[in-house]
Amino acid sequence: MAKSARYAQVNNPMVQALVTGRYRFETKEQAAAKLEELKKCFTAARRDALEHAPEDKICAIFWIAGFSVSEEDEKNGFMGHYAFVTVEELPNGLYALSCVKLHEELRFHPRRIRPKSRMPNWGHPILRNVQKKKHYPTLEEAQACLDALQLEYPEVCIPNENKIYIMIYDRNVNPEDPATKYVLKIVTHKEGGYLLECTLNTSQGRMGPNKNAKKKPPALPSTLEKNRDEQEAKGYFASMVSLKRKKPSGKK
């Protein structure tokens, strides 16, 4: 079983000492030992990632959550940065762990802030509960879920009494155009309380007609293969009949 990554965080005392340059050692070996200890505690990049470092250089690269993250970084989705850590000799003869921020594209970061989508998908906590048919003891609790969705996705929600019209990203209905219109409605539970019921919206309201309402789901591969085989068989037998009709009888 693969070991899960444990990324360094800037609020960890060991990491805080590293990024603020507070580690001091009398010998190079002591500094190197501390760096090895950090590598055992936190996930470090492989040696081949240190392409600019000399082979004999004592160094490591860590991704550190919260390290040197500006407001602009946060807006762009950064949750942390890579740090290039080396053992350096100081003018006074001591040794220290030097920590330098590396500028890497966001796509290479193990963790990042996901951009907010225009519409929810079925992974949204409230919609997951809809699929699980979660029971709500009171009407107010069920309504609070609808209100939360409308506040989070105002562009694709139309609130009504005890229901909302909403667009959900759903590739299962139509992979080519996943934006699908649904109605989320509060209904009474047979044992008391309430449920959120979700149905396809076939109306043509402000959000336009539901292009996916009448579309059939794509055929399964086995069905497609069967249909193709049937068509090929029909074509084969039709060609054989045609050949028999055209074949001379041999009688004069």
N, C-alpha and C positions, 0 to 999 in steps of 0.2 A: 504493500500500500504506500503510495507516494506521500511524503511528508508535506503538510500544508505550509504555505509561506507565512512567515511571521515578519511583517515589515516594521521597521523602526518607526517610532512616533516621537515627535519633538518634546512631548511632555514627560517622557520617560527619563528618570534621573541620569542614567548612563548616557543616553542620547543627548540630553541637555548639556552635559559636561563636554561631549564631543563637539557639538555645533558651536559652543561658546569658546572653544579652545582652552579649556581649563585643565586638561590632562597634562601633567608634567612627570618626567621620569629621569632618573640619573643615568640610565644606560639605554642604548638602542634596543637591546634585547627585551627590556621591560616594556618599552613602548610597543614593540612587535607582539609581545605576549598579550597586551591589552587589546590590540587590534584583533588578534585571533579569538579572544574571548567575545568581543563584539560580533564577530562573524558567526560564532556558535549560538549567540543569543538572537540574532536578527538575520533575515534573508539578505545575502549579498550576491552581487552579480558574479557570473563565472569569470575565470581569468581571461578568456578570449574576448570578453567585453572591454577589457582594459587595453585597447589597441594602441593608445598613445603613451602607455607607461613602459619604461624599460623593464626587461625581464628580471633584473636584480632589484627593482624598486619594491619596497614593502608598502603595499597599498591595497585598497579595496573600494568598491562602489556600493553604496546603500541607497535604496529609495526610502526617504524619510517623510512620513505624513506630517504636514504642518510646517515643514522646513522652508523658510524664506518665501512664504506665499503672500503676495500682495493682494490688494482688492481687485486689481486688474486681472491677476492670475485666477482668482476665484470666479470672476465673471467669465473667463475663458475656459473654465472647467478644471483647473488645476487644484488638486488636494494636497500636493506635496512636490518635492523635487528630488532628483538624484544628487548625491554628495560624493565627491571624490576625496577619499581619506588617505593620507600618506603619513609616514613617520619622518619628521623633519628635525634636524639639529638646530638648536637655538644659539645665538651669539654667546650666551653664558655657559655653553657646554652641556646644557640639559637637552632632553629630547621631548618632543610634543607630537600630538596627533593633529595634523592640519586637515581642516574640512572645507572644501570648496564646492560651491553650487555648480552643477552642470545644467546646461540649457538643452533639454531634449524635447522633441515634439510630443504633444499630448498623447498621440496615438501609441507611443512607446511606454507610457506610464501604466503601472499595474492597477492603479486606482485613479478614478477621475469622476468628476461630477457629470452625470448624464444630462444632456440638454432636455428641458421640459418639452414633452410632445404636445401637439395641438389637441389630441383626443386620447382617451384611455384605451388600453387593450384589456384582455381578460386576465392579465396578471395583476391588475389593480386590486388592492385589498377588498374594497367594497364589491367589486364585480366577482371576485373569487367567492365571496360569501353568498352572492346571488346564485352562483352555480351550485354551491353546497346547500342551497335552500335554508339559509340561516334563519332562525326564528327570533323575532323581536317582540319582547313582552308588551311594549306600548307603541301606540301610533307615533308618538313623538320621537322615539328612537329610530323607527323606520324612516320617518320624514327627515331626520337629521342626516341620514346617509344620502338621500337625494339632494339635500341642500349642500352637502359637502362636495358632491360631484359637480353641481352647478357652479359653485364658487371656484373650483379648481379648473374647470373647463368651460368657461362662459361662452366661448365661441361656438361650441357644438352642442349646447344644451338649451332647451326651451322648457322652463318650469311651468307646471300646471298644478291644479289641486290633486294632491296624493299621487302625482306621477311626473315624470320628465321625459321629454323627447331628447334622445342623445345619439350621437354618432360614436361608434366603437370600432377600433381598428381590429378587423377580423378577417384573416386570410383564409379561414376555413369556408367562408361563404363564397368569396371570389378572390383568388390570389392576385389577379391582375388589378383589381380596384378594391382594396380591403376596407375602405371607409364605408361602413354599413350603418344604416339608421335602425335604431331600436326604440322601444318604449319600455321604460322602467316604471312599474306601477305597484303601489302598495295594495296587497290583498289580504283578507283575513285568513288566519290559519285554522284548520279544522279542529285543532285542540286548544284554540284560544291564541290570542296574540296576532302577529302579522308576519308576512313574508314580502320580499321584493320579487315580483314576477317580471321576467324579461321576454318580450316578443318582438319579432321583426315589425318595423313600421312601414306600412304600405301606402301611407298618405302622401300627399304632395304639398307639404307645408312650406314654411320659410326656407328650410334647408334644401328644398327641391325634392324631386321624386327619388325614391329609393331604387337605385339602379340594380341593386342586388336582390330585391324582394322576390322577383319572379325567375331569377336565374337558377338553373339546376346546378347542383354541385358537380365538379368535374368527374368524369367516369373513372372508375378504378382501373389500374393498369391491366388487371386480368380481363375486365370487360372489354377494354380497347383491343387487347390481343385476340379475344374471342371474335369480336366483330370483324377485325381485319382478316382473321383466318376464314370466316364465313364468306367475306367478300372475295377473297382469293379463290376459295373453293367454287363459288358461283361463277367467277370468271373463267376458271379452268374448265368446268363442265360446259359452259356456254361455248367456249372455243372448240371443245371436242365435238359438240353437236354440229357446229358450223362446218367443221372439217368433214364429218360424216356426210353432211348434205352435199358438200362440194365434191366428195370423192367419186370418181367415175365408177360405174357399176361393173365394167369389164365386158358387158354384153354388146355385141354388134347388131 
